[in-house]
Amino acid sequence: MTVREETVAATNEYIEILKTLESRKIQSCISIKPTQLGLAIDKSLFMENLGKILTSAKSFGNFVWVDIEGSKFTADTIDSYIEFRKTFDNVGVAIQAYLKKSEEYVNRVLDAGGSIRLCKGAYNESPEIVYKQKNQINESYSKLMKMIFERGKGFAIATHDEKLILEAIDLSKAHHTDFEFEMLMGIRDKRKRELVEEGYQVSEYIPFGKSWWAYSVRRMTEHKSNIFLLARSLVSE
Ligand SMILES: Cc1cc2nc3c(=O)[nH]c(=O)nc-3n(C[C@H](O)[C@H](O)[C@H](O)COP(=O)(O)OP(=O)(O)OC[C@H]3O[C@@H](n4cnc5c(N)ncnc54)[C@H](O)[C@@H]3O)c2cc1C
């Protein structure tokens, strides 16, 4: 299979997932990685593939999150997202707080009426373009989160960081509760349940497909306890 064909196969697989979610009445949405749909080889191929997924998702009343990957794809991802948002209201995009340009991206997406999933950022980038210190990343997260609460609706606070979760709760009291917390599968399960009991919406991000190994390695490098989660997933069904 050529790389181009692989992107079409990935697109078809996402559409099959959407059909299965619909037929089994599972309340969930999907996240796509732009490079999996061809962004690394041809932007128009990515746009074509994502267009098919968005059309399918829309027909089922479902929603699609566009992940943000390494920095060389960020500008194209945001530009494509803003283009798609003109036609589709069932699509949101991740923004990484560690990226120094993210304030500009947040403003552009909010101006376009888009939905943001705010995360810290998971790729190894140069200090010229990302904040490296934990306190700088958290400061950036807090600042962007405040902007999003003030101007956005239907967004996602994607973090396991208790300090930021509490800040989000405070902001929701001052603004509105049209947002959800999102966390990775298997992490902070007790806290997820508590948030739901407190009346907040919580979603879990579940890795799927052939790229799960690369995904799991990224998670392990972030937090040692994820090694145990990975080990558990390898030995249990
Ligand atoms: C829904 C979702 C979507 C994402 N999408 C993207 C994306 O598109 N692009 C991208 O670059 N990144 C994405 N990420 C990853 C994200 O950028 C971070 O790398 C990852 O979430 C860890 O950051 P954190 O906010 O939890 O903060 P961290 O600083 O890593 O962790 C903060 C605190 O959370 C707690 N914690 C973290 N892990 C554990 C654990 N295993 N067990 C117990 N406590 C723990 C600890 O108290 C820790 O100090 C996504 C994450 C989520 C949840």
The ligand as an SDF file (V2000), in Angstrom:
LIG
                    3D

 53 58  0  0  0  0  0  0  0  0999 V2000
   -7.8820   14.3750   25.9070 C   0  0  0  0  0  0  0  0  0  0  0  0
   -6.4660   14.6850   25.6310 C   0  0  0  0  0  0  0  0  0  0  0  0
   -6.0750   15.0460   24.3680 C   0  0  0  0  0  0  0  0  0  0  0  0
   -4.7520   15.3740   24.0870 C   0  0  0  0  0  0  0  0  0  0  0  0
   -4.4200   15.7890   22.8390 N   0  0  0  0  0  0  0  0  0  0  0  0
   -3.1610   16.1900   22.5970 C   0  0  0  0  0  0  0  0  0  0  0  0
   -2.7960   16.7560   21.3490 C   0  0  0  0  0  0  0  0  0  0  0  0
   -3.6050   16.8630   20.4240 O   0  0  0  0  0  0  0  0  0  0  0  0
   -1.5200   17.1590   21.1630 N   0  0  0  0  0  0  0  0  0  0  0  0
   -0.5840   17.0630   22.1640 C   0  0  0  0  0  0  0  0  0  0  0  0
    0.5590   17.4990   21.9450 O   0  0  0  0  0  0  0  0  0  0  0  0
   -0.8950   16.5460   23.3580 N   0  0  0  0  0  0  0  0  0  0  0  0
   -2.1590   16.0940   23.6020 C   0  0  0  0  0  0  0  0  0  0  0  0
   -2.4650   15.5770   24.8290 N   0  0  0  0  0  0  0  0  0  0  0  0
   -1.3850   15.2850   25.8150 C   0  0  0  0  0  0  0  0  0  0  0  0
   -1.0820   16.4990   26.6700 C   0  0  0  0  0  0  0  0  0  0  0  0
   -0.4950   17.5180   25.8860 O   0  0  0  0  0  0  0  0  0  0  0  0
   -0.1130   16.1560   27.8110 C   0  0  0  0  0  0  0  0  0  0  0  0
    1.0720   15.7000   27.2760 O   0  0  0  0  0  0  0  0  0  0  0  0
   -0.6640   15.1450   28.7900 C   0  0  0  0  0  0  0  0  0  0  0  0
   -2.0390   15.2730   28.9530 O   0  0  0  0  0  0  0  0  0  0  0  0
   -0.0240   15.3400   30.1840 C   0  0  0  0  0  0  0  0  0  0  0  0
   -0.2250   16.6560   30.6160 O   0  0  0  0  0  0  0  0  0  0  0  0
   -1.0270   17.0850   31.9620 P   0  0  0  0  0  0  0  0  0  0  0  0
   -1.8420   18.2720   31.5960 O   0  0  0  0  0  0  0  0  0  0  0  0
   -1.7590   15.9670   32.5520 O   0  0  0  0  0  0  0  0  0  0  0  0
    0.1250   17.6160   32.8720 O   0  0  0  0  0  0  0  0  0  0  0  0
    1.4280   16.9040   33.5610 P   0  0  0  0  0  0  0  0  0  0  0  0
    2.2630   18.0500   33.9830 O   0  0  0  0  0  0  0  0  0  0  0  0
    2.0160   15.8350   32.6930 O   0  0  0  0  0  0  0  0  0  0  0  0
    0.7960   16.2220   34.7920 O   0  0  0  0  0  0  0  0  0  0  0  0
    0.2040   17.0390   35.7820 C   0  0  0  0  0  0  0  0  0  0  0  0
   -0.1550   16.2250   36.9650 C   0  0  0  0  0  0  0  0  0  0  0  0
   -1.1780   15.2870   36.6100 O   0  0  0  0  0  0  0  0  0  0  0  0
   -1.0130   14.1530   37.3970 C   0  0  0  0  0  0  0  0  0  0  0  0
   -0.7660   12.9750   36.5700 N   0  0  0  0  0  0  0  0  0  0  0  0
   -0.2850   12.9350   35.3050 C   0  0  0  0  0  0  0  0  0  0  0  0
   -0.1840   11.6510   34.8980 N   0  0  0  0  0  0  0  0  0  0  0  0
   -0.5980   10.9080   35.9350 C   0  0  0  0  0  0  0  0  0  0  0  0
   -0.7350    9.5150   36.1790 C   0  0  0  0  0  0  0  0  0  0  0  0
   -0.3970    8.6110   35.2990 N   0  0  0  0  0  0  0  0  0  0  0  0
   -1.2260    9.0940   37.3580 N   0  0  0  0  0  0  0  0  0  0  0  0
   -1.5610    9.9660   38.3000 C   0  0  0  0  0  0  0  0  0  0  0  0
   -1.4400   11.2940   38.1640 N   0  0  0  0  0  0  0  0  0  0  0  0
   -0.9740   11.7500   36.9920 C   0  0  0  0  0  0  0  0  0  0  0  0
    0.1590   14.3800   38.3030 C   0  0  0  0  0  0  0  0  0  0  0  0
   -0.2750   14.9410   39.5080 O   0  0  0  0  0  0  0  0  0  0  0  0
    0.9620   15.3870   37.5410 C   0  0  0  0  0  0  0  0  0  0  0  0
    1.8270   16.1320   38.3370 O   0  0  0  0  0  0  0  0  0  0  0  0
   -3.7870   15.2870   25.1390 C   0  0  0  0  0  0  0  0  0  0  0  0
   -4.1840   14.9320   26.4210 C   0  0  0  0  0  0  0  0  0  0  0  0
   -5.4940   14.6480   26.6830 C   0  0  0  0  0  0  0  0  0  0  0  0
   -5.9020   14.3040   28.0840 C   0  0  0  0  0  0  0  0  0  0  0  0
  1  2  1  0
  2  3  1  0
  2 52  2  0
  3  4  2  0
  4  5  1  0
  4 50  1  0
  5  6  2  0
  6  7  1  0
  6 13  1  0
  7  8  2  0
  7  9  1  0
  9 10  1  0
 10 11  2  0
 10 12  1  0
 12 13  2  0
 13 14  1  0
 14 15  1  0
 14 50  1  0
 15 16  1  0
 16 17  1  0
 16 18  1  0
 18 19  1  0
 18 20  1  0
 20 21  1  0
 20 22  1  0
 22 23  1  0
 23 24  1  0
 24 25  2  0
 24 26  1  0
 24 27  1  0
 27 28  1  0
 28 29  2  0
 28 30  1  0
 28 31  1  0
 31 32  1  0
 32 33  1  0
 33 34  1  0
 33 48  1  0
 34 35  1  0
 35 36  1  0
 35 46  1  0
 36 37  1  0
 36 45  1  0
 37 38  2  0
 38 39  1  0
 39 40  1  0
 39 45  2  0
 40 41  1  0
 40 42  2  0
 42 43  1  0
 43 44  2  0
 44 45  1  0
 46 47  1  0
 46 48  1  0
 48 49  1  0
 50 51  2  0
 51 52  1  0
 52 53  1  0
M  END
$$$$
